[in-house]
């Protein structure tokens, strides 16, 4: 999967840019046409986004996104994170990227609160009042630390 930029120009002279993650530029263009009226645009240009020194990889299988990687940062299903502000640890069960998530940091990470001494044992989180929770990837990166040696 790659990140693509869609640049449009309408007949009134307004330009717009948005981003999509997909496997090839033709499927990006088809998805764009499904969401918007092609006749409203004078020009639609799709380009792969390449930022020197910045790497984006998104791994997907039939059950969904399994991992996302940006420059030096990898998040994948099965990893466990801890925070000094939480008594339980957070295990990632699912990574979800929608059409609105143009950057891997915006991916929604769904997971389960687990016992810090036994990652197979789900535990109740008093703050969220739930066994399950979800965060944006950027929040997890800023507020939590990866537990070393757990599905890294």
C-alpha positions in Angstrom: 0.0 0.0 0.0 1.2 3.5 -0.8 0.2 7.0 -0.1 -1.2 9.0 -3.0 -2.0 12.7 -3.4 -5.1 13.6 -5.4 -5.0 17.1 -6.8 -8.2 18.5 -8.4 -9.1 21.6 -10.3 -12.8 22.5 -10.8 -14.3 24.6 -13.5 -14.5 27.6 -11.2 -10.7 27.6 -10.8 -10.7 26.1 -7.3 -8.0 23.6 -6.5 -8.0 21.0 -3.8 -5.6 18.3 -2.5 -6.4 15.2 -0.5 -4.7 11.9 0.2 -5.6 8.2 0.0 -3.8 5.0 0.8 -4.2 2.3 -1.9 -2.1 -0.2 -3.9 -2.0 1.7 -7.2 -2.9 5.1 -8.8 -5.8 3.7 -10.9 -7.7 2.3 -8.0 -7.2 5.6 -6.2 -8.7 7.4 -9.1 -11.7 5.0 -9.2 -12.3 5.4 -5.5 -12.2 9.1 -5.9 -14.7 9.0 -8.8 -17.0 6.8 -6.6 -17.1 9.5 -3.9 -17.3 12.6 -6.1 -18.8 13.6 -9.5 -16.0 13.3 -12.1 -17.9 15.9 -14.3 -17.4 18.5 -11.6 -13.6 18.6 -12.2 -11.6 20.0 -15.1 -8.6 18.0 -14.0 -7.9 15.1 -11.6 -4.2 14.2 -11.0 -3.0 11.3 -8.9 0.6 11.1 -7.7 2.4 8.8 -5.4 3.7 10.8 -2.4 7.4 10.4 -1.9 9.1 12.4 0.9 12.9 12.1 1.0 14.0 10.6 4.3 10.4 9.6 5.3 9.2 6.1 4.9 5.6 4.9 5.0 4.7 1.2 4.9 1.2 -0.2 5.6 0.8 -4.0 5.7 -2.7 -5.3 5.1 -4.1 -8.8 5.0 -7.8 -10.0 4.5 -8.5 -9.4 8.1 -7.4 -5.8 7.9 -4.3 -3.7 8.7 -1.7 -5.7 10.7 1.0 -3.0 11.0 1.8 0.5 10.1 5.3 2.0 9.9 6.5 5.5 9.5 10.0 6.9 9.8 11.5 4.8 12.6 8.2 3.9 14.3 6.4 0.6 13.9 3.0 -0.3 15.4 1.5 -3.7 14.9 -1.2 -6.0 16.2 -0.1 -7.9 19.3 2.2 -5.2 20.7 1.8 -4.2 24.3 2.2 -0.6 25.6 2.4 0.9 29.1 1.9 4.3 30.6 2.9 5.6 34.0 -0.6 7.0 34.3 -2.4 3.6 33.7 -2.3 0.6 36.1 -3.0 -1.8 33.2 -1.1 -2.2 29.9 -2.7 -1.8 26.4 -2.4 -4.7 23.9 -3.2 -3.8 20.2 -5.9 -6.1 18.8 -6.7 -4.2 15.6 -5.4 -1.4 13.4 -8.1 0.5 11.4 -7.4 3.0 8.6 -10.3 4.7 6.9 -10.3 7.0 3.8 -10.2 9.9 6.2 -6.9 8.6 7.7 -4.4 10.1 5.3 -1.4 9.6 7.6 -0.4 6.4 9.5 -0.4 8.5 12.7 -4.1 8.9 12.3 -4.9 5.2 12.3 -7.3 4.0 15.0 -5.7 1.4 17.3 -8.2 -0.9 19.0 -7.0 -2.9 21.9 -7.6 -4.6 25.3 -6.4 -3.6 28.7 -4.2 -6.4 30.1 -2.6 -7.3 33.4 1.0 -5.9 33.5 2.2 -9.3 34.8 0.2 -11.5 32.4 -0.6 -10.2 29.0 -3.1 -13.0 28.3 -5.3 -11.8 31.2 -7.8 -9.0 30.3 -8.3 -6.4 33.0 -10.8 -3.7 33.7 -9.6 -0.1 33.3 -11.2 2.1 35.9 -10.6 5.3 34.0 -12.2 4.2 30.7 -14.6 1.9 32.6 -14.0 -0.8 30.0 -11.9 -3.9 29.1 -11.5 -2.6 25.6 -10.4 0.9 24.3 -9.1 2.7 21.3 -6.6 5.4 20.5 -5.3 7.3 17.5 -1.7 6.1 16.7 -0.2 9.5 17.4 -1.7 9.4 21.0 -0.3 6.0 21.7 3.1 7.2 20.4 3.1 10.3 22.6 1.6 8.9 25.8 2.7 5.2 25.9 5.9 3.2 25.8 6.3 -0.1 23.9 6.9 -3.1 26.3 10.1 -4.7 24.9 10.1 -8.3 23.9 6.3 -8.5 23.4 5.5 -9.2 19.7 8.0 -6.5 18.5 
